[in-house]
Amino acid sequence: MENYTIHSVTYDNTTYHCVYEKATEQVIDFFYFEDDAVNLKMFLSNGGAFAGFTPTFVLRKVSVPEEINSKFADL
């Protein structure tokens, strides 16, 4: 059984290729180019990560902090 699949999704007239992990039902990453998605899928399938059970906290994105210097300039 494959742990990862690739799905093509079109959003806002742009096609993205998403690497999906079946066991956790999570999108691991997405790419503009299908070759990049295939490379990640092969890396993950060959033991390059969490054996099909990626923890949720690994996939969280961190927001970009505000420019702190502008806050001090306002003071």
C-alpha positions in Angstrom: 0.0 0.0 0.0 1.2 3.5 -0.9 1.5 5.9 2.0 1.6 9.0 -0.2 -0.2 10.1 -3.4 0.0 13.1 -5.6 -3.1 15.1 -6.5 -3.3 18.0 -8.9 -5.5 20.9 -7.8 -6.4 24.0 -9.7 -6.8 27.2 -7.6 -7.1 30.7 -8.9 -6.1 29.5 -12.4 -2.9 27.9 -11.1 -2.4 24.1 -10.9 -0.6 22.8 -7.8 0.6 19.3 -7.3 0.0 18.2 -3.7 1.7 15.3 -1.9 -1.0 13.7 0.3 -0.3 11.4 3.2 -3.1 8.7 3.4 -2.7 7.6 7.0 -2.9 11.0 8.5 -5.1 12.6 5.8 -2.7 15.6 5.5 -1.2 17.5 2.6 2.5 17.3 3.2 3.5 19.9 0.7 2.5 21.4 -2.7 4.4 22.4 -5.8 4.0 24.2 -9.1 5.9 21.4 -10.9 4.8 17.8 -10.9 8.4 16.6 -11.0 9.1 18.2 -7.6 6.0 16.5 -6.1 7.2 13.2 -7.5 10.7 13.7 -6.0 9.2 14.4 -2.6 6.9 11.4 -2.8 9.8 9.1 -3.7 11.9 10.6 -0.8 9.1 10.0 1.7 8.3 6.6 0.4 11.9 5.5 0.7 12.0 6.3 4.4 12.9 10.0 4.2 10.6 11.1 7.0 8.0 9.6 9.4 7.0 6.3 7.7 3.6 7.7 6.7 2.7 9.2 10.0 3.8 12.8 9.9 3.0 14.7 13.1 0.7 17.7 12.7 3.1 20.2 14.3 5.7 19.5 11.6 3.3 20.9 9.0 2.4 24.1 10.7 3.4 27.3 9.0 4.8 30.2 11.0 3.5 33.7 10.2 5.9 36.4 9.3 6.4 38.7 12.3 5.8 42.5 11.9 8.7 44.8 11.3 9.7 45.7 14.9 11.6 48.8 13.9 8.4 50.4 12.6 6.8 49.9 16.0 9.6 51.6 17.7 9.5 54.5 15.2 5.9 55.0 16.0 6.8 55.5 19.7 
